[in-house]
Amino acid sequence: MNNTTVLTFEGKPLNPATKDWINQMADAIRRRCGDRPVMRMYAYRHCVTEYLAMDFDPTTAPKDKIHGGFSITMSVCRADTPSLQLPEAGVFEIVPGVTNWVDAMTLANSLCQSLGALVKFNYG
């Protein structure tokens, strides 16, 4: 695997752009869901592409501050180039892409830690 496609190393983001994406995503999710959201996580396959879905739901924010959920559906495809886009204003779901499951799980872990999220695994 080419080193330019790897986003994480030893359980941490490898470069400043990846760290910045995690911080900006955590801020966007926090604005939408409040502090310490619940993250429901599950993997699935559609055609030949595998995905890691992360759905964030509000928990502790005051009702007047909660706006709803946020969804990240990360595609995991060796042929792709990593794509860590940020959501546009008013958009509460994105589909970033990574080239391997280690990066997908490490980014999910870093995001959860940044948010203090409670993680639950969906059962299909």
C-alpha positions as CSV (number, residue, x, y, z in Angstrom):
1,M,0.0,0.0,0.0
2,N,1.2,3.5,-0.8
3,N,2.0,5.5,2.3
4,T,0.1,8.5,0.8
5,T,-3.1,6.6,1.2
6,V,-2.7,5.8,4.9
7,L,-4.3,8.3,7.2
8,T,-3.5,6.7,10.6
9,F,-0.5,5.1,12.3
10,E,-0.4,3.2,15.6
11,G,-3.9,4.2,16.5
12,K,-3.6,7.9,15.8
13,P,-4.1,10.3,12.9
14,L,-0.9,10.5,10.8
15,N,-1.1,14.0,9.5
16,P,-2.4,17.5,10.5
17,A,-5.1,17.4,7.8
18,T,-6.6,14.2,9.3
19,K,-6.4,15.6,12.8
20,D,-8.1,18.8,11.6
21,W,-10.9,16.7,9.9
22,I,-11.6,14.9,13.2
23,N,-11.7,18.2,15.2
24,Q,-14.0,19.9,12.6
25,M,-16.3,16.8,12.4
26,A,-16.5,16.7,16.2
27,D,-17.5,20.3,16.3
28,A,-20.2,19.9,13.6
29,I,-21.6,16.8,15.4
30,R,-21.5,18.6,18.8
31,R,-23.4,21.6,17.3
32,R,-26.1,19.2,15.9
33,C,-26.4,16.6,18.7
34,G,-25.1,18.3,21.8
35,D,-22.4,17.0,24.1
36,R,-21.7,13.3,24.5
37,P,-23.9,11.9,21.8
38,V,-24.6,8.2,21.3
39,M,-22.9,6.8,18.2
40,R,-24.5,3.7,16.6
41,M,-22.0,2.0,14.5
42,Y,-22.3,-0.8,12.0
43,A,-20.5,-2.2,8.9
44,Y,-22.2,-3.3,5.7
45,R,-21.4,-4.1,2.1
46,H,-23.3,-2.8,-1.0
47,C,-22.2,-4.3,-4.3
48,V,-18.4,-4.4,-4.0
49,T,-17.9,-1.5,-1.6
50,E,-17.8,-1.9,2.1
51,Y,-19.0,0.8,4.5
52,L,-18.7,1.8,8.1
53,A,-21.8,3.7,9.2
54,M,-21.8,6.0,12.2
55,D,-25.1,7.5,13.2
56,F,-24.9,10.1,16.0
57,D,-27.9,10.8,18.2
58,P,-28.3,13.5,20.9
59,T,-28.4,12.6,24.5
60,T,-27.7,15.3,27.1
61,A,-28.2,18.6,25.4
62,P,-31.1,20.7,26.6
63,K,-34.1,20.2,24.3
64,D,-33.9,23.7,22.9
65,K,-30.3,23.1,21.8
66,I,-30.9,19.7,20.1
67,H,-31.4,19.8,16.4
68,G,-31.3,16.1,15.5
69,G,-28.8,13.5,14.4
70,F,-25.8,13.3,12.2
71,S,-24.7,10.5,9.9
72,I,-21.2,9.5,8.6
73,T,-21.1,6.6,6.1
74,M,-17.4,6.0,5.5
75,S,-16.7,4.0,2.3
76,V,-13.8,1.6,2.6
77,C,-12.3,0.8,-0.8
78,R,-8.7,0.0,-1.6
79,A,-9.0,1.5,-5.1
80,D,-10.1,4.9,-3.8
81,T,-8.1,7.9,-2.8
82,P,-8.9,9.0,0.8
83,S,-11.6,11.7,0.8
84,L,-12.3,13.4,4.1
85,Q,-14.7,16.1,3.1
86,L,-16.5,18.3,5.6
87,P,-20.3,18.8,5.5
88,E,-21.7,21.9,3.9
89,A,-23.9,24.2,5.9
90,G,-27.3,22.6,6.6
91,V,-26.1,19.1,5.6
92,F,-26.0,16.5,8.4
93,E,-24.7,13.4,6.5
94,I,-21.5,12.8,4.6
95,V,-19.8,9.9,2.9
96,P,-16.0,10.2,3.3
97,G,-13.8,7.6,1.8
98,V,-10.7,5.7,3.1
99,T,-8.6,2.9,1.6
100,N,-8.6,0.4,4.5
101,W,-10.4,-0.7,7.6
102,V,-7.6,0.2,10.0
103,D,-8.0,3.9,9.0
104,A,-11.9,3.6,9.2
105,M,-11.8,2.2,12.7
106,T,-9.1,4.5,13.9
107,L,-10.9,7.6,12.6
108,A,-14.2,6.4,14.2
109,N,-12.3,5.8,17.5
110,S,-10.6,9.2,17.4
111,L,-14.0,10.9,16.6
112,C,-15.7,9.1,19.5
113,Q,-13.0,10.0,21.9
114,S,-13.1,13.6,20.8
115,L,-16.8,13.7,21.4
116,G,-16.9,11.5,24.5
117,A,-19.6,9.5,22.6
118,L,-21.2,6.4,23.9
119,V,-20.8,3.7,21.3
120,K,-23.4,1.1,20.5
121,F,-23.2,-1.5,17.7
122,N,-26.3,-2.0,15.6
123,Y,-27.4,-5.6,14.9
124,G,-28.6,-5.2,11.4
